[in-house]
Amino acid sequence: MGVRGRGPGLVLDLGMADQPKQINFTIIPDDASAEGPGGDKGPARTYSNFCSIAHTPFDLTLTFCEVMPLTEKEIKEAESDHVVRAPVRARIVVPVQFVPNLINVLQEHWRVFSESYSNVGWNKGPGPIH
């Protein structure tokens, strides 16, 4: 038994060596199967405006943080330490085999988003890269 494929359409091979059988399917998120805070249906959405990435030979770790405006004290500390600490909101580990598809789908969504909101003033230029 194995799973092959790219993107949302996958092929599940259920057959024995002498009787191959394949089923084409698409994986979709099932929010009803996850439980959010307070027993709510579906996982809670988490806001993040910064992502740090680390990797091993086997996986990538995406650490999502929320960076808030700094106080005067935090600015002075950052000037001397050259470090700003941001609270981690989520840490996601993905296998390296997953990354090319993730990049492709992010590029496609960014293209559609950019075309849909090209007249919005804040969507001009590349902006900062973290």
Phi and psi in degrees as a GROMACS rama.xvg file:
@    title "Ramachandran Plot"
@    xaxis  label "Phi"
@    yaxis  label "Psi"
@TYPE xy
-160.772  164.832  GLY-2
-121.281  131.776  VAL-3
-131.069  155.257  ARG-4
140.902  172.62  GLY-5
-129.233  150.72  ARG-6
64.9068  -155.786  GLY-7
-73.774  -25.9442  PRO-8
-87.7972  120.368  GLY-9
-123.584  159.878  LEU-10
-118.514  125.33  VAL-11
-104.095  120.462  LEU-12
-93.9044  108.312  ASP-13
-101.411  -2.45179  LEU-14
-81.2091  160.918  GLY-15
-81.5499  169.324  MET-16
-56.4652  -36.3197  ALA-17
-92.4412  -11.2776  ASP-18
-135.308  76.4624  GLN-19
-68.2336  140.288  PRO-20
-142.679  131.586  LYS-21
-122.841  144.98  GLN-22
-126.207  124.961  ILE-23
-86.1351  134.964  ASN-24
-152.106  163.264  PHE-25
-120.11  134.991  THR-26
-91.7456  128.788  ILE-27
-126.339  148.306  ILE-28
-63.8507  138.015  PRO-29
-111.902  86.0255  ASP-30
-60.6814  -26.7983  ASP-31
-68.358  -22.2373  ALA-32
-84.1759  -11.3557  SER-33
-103.994  149.843  ALA-34
-114.557  126.836  GLU-35
-89.1512  -172.554  GLY-36
-61.1729  140.997  PRO-37
68.0316  19.1912  GLY-38
80.9119  7.96811  GLY-39
-61.7677  152.279  ASP-40
-74.9342  134.553  LYS-41
84.5516  152.115  GLY-42
-72.4545  151.502  PRO-43
-72.2296  143.856  ALA-44
-77.418  141.35  ARG-45
-121.555  125.935  THR-46
-84.5345  138.826  TYR-47
-147.337  140.344  SER-48
-124.859  16.804  ASN-49
-152.665  140.511  PHE-50
-135.635  127.035  CYS-51
-107.062  144.578  SER-52
-125.082  133.488  ILE-53
-129.983  160.412  ALA-54
-147.075  157.16  HIS-55
-120.969  178.819  THR-56
-64.2818  -13.0776  PRO-57
-111.507  -25.6694  PHE-58
-152.889  166.703  ASP-59
-115.572  140.719  LEU-60
-114.534  121.089  THR-61
-104.464  118.154  LEU-62
-108.328  114.067  THR-63
-96.573  129.96  PHE-64
-126.797  164.348  CYS-65
-116.707  112.715  GLU-66
-97.4091  118.899  VAL-67
-100.969  161.877  MET-68
-56.4896  140.715  PRO-69
-84.2009  146.354  LEU-70
-79.6405  168.809  THR-71
-58.3551  -41.2578  GLU-72
-62.7638  -44.7883  LYS-73
-65.4856  -34.2543  GLU-74
-64.7471  -44.5607  ILE-75
-63.5337  -41.8806  LYS-76
-63.3095  -40.8244  GLU-77
-65.6145  -35.5633  ALA-78
-65.1036  -35.9584  GLU-79
-87.2959  -39.5517  SER-80
-89.7102  -22.0791  ASP-81
60.255  32.6362  HIS-82
-138.494  136.681  VAL-83
-123.366  124.054  VAL-84
-91.8613  133.89  ARG-85
-125.43  138.896  ALA-86
-66.155  134.644  PRO-87
-76.3988  128.76  VAL-88
-101.024  -30.2237  ARG-89
-162.376  147.832  ALA-90
-129.478  120.768  ARG-91
-119.204  129.277  ILE-92
-110.924  127.781  VAL-93
-127.659  144.846  VAL-94
-68.2832  149.786  PRO-95
-59.5276  -29.0909  VAL-96
-64.4114  -23.4941  GLN-97
-79.6411  -24.702  PHE-98
-63.5615  -45.7558  VAL-99
-57.8345  -41.0814  PRO-100
-66.7611  -37.7749  ASN-101
-62.5868  -44.7348  LEU-102
-60.8029  -45.9815  ILE-103
-60.0675  -46.1458  ASN-104
-70.0564  -35.0476  VAL-105
-65.1137  -41.9948  LEU-106
-62.8547  -42.0387  GLN-107
-65.6972  -44.0565  GLU-108
-65.4177  -37.9015  HIS-109
-64.63  -40.4444  TRP-110
-61.0298  -47.9855  ARG-111
-64.2418  -43.8404  VAL-112
-60.2672  -47.6588  PHE-113
-61.4477  -40.7765  SER-114
-68.3788  -35.8038  GLU-115
-73.0083  -33.9892  SER-116
-120.023  32.1531  TYR-117
-66.7203  -20.4703  SER-118
-89.2261  0.401457  ASN-119
-81.2032  130.968  VAL-120
-59.6984  -35.481  GLY-121
-76.2627  -8.65169  TRP-122
-96.0389  33.9151  ASN-123
-106.775  133.165  LYS-124
78.8342  166.676  GLY-125
-72.2807  -27.4663  PRO-126
72.0413  -178.654  GLY-127
-72.2368  148.413  PRO-128
-116.254  127.945  ILE-129
